[in-house]
Amino acid sequence: QVQLVESGGGLVQPGGSLRLSCAASGRTFSSYVMGWFRQAPGKEREFVAEISVSGGNSYYADSVKGRFTISRDNAQNTVYLQMNSLKPEDTAVYYCAAKRAPLEREYKLWGQGTQVTVSS
């Protein structure tokens, strides 16, 4: 099991960019599929992106394809979310999450979240 801590959130203007980081503790980080989720006020949590344990495969919600990029550095126990061309509708609390492959089918480990606000 690992502990997750997000950072990098903040206030940006529409069209701007932001890079979120999620630092993980523990020696088994490379055994976890990592994901990013977000939750806006009044809305349910939604999937944003996911990356395989080796970083060889990634998946994105349709709403962020072409704008967001998920990556990981297993040597640094860190997963990233590069967000470009940000829109006001991207405003949300962003959470990183982990699931241990192939034992776990659902995300069970979550960070505390970091606020992203896109506004002029």
Disulfide bonds with the S-S distance in Angstrom:
Cys22-Cys96 1.96
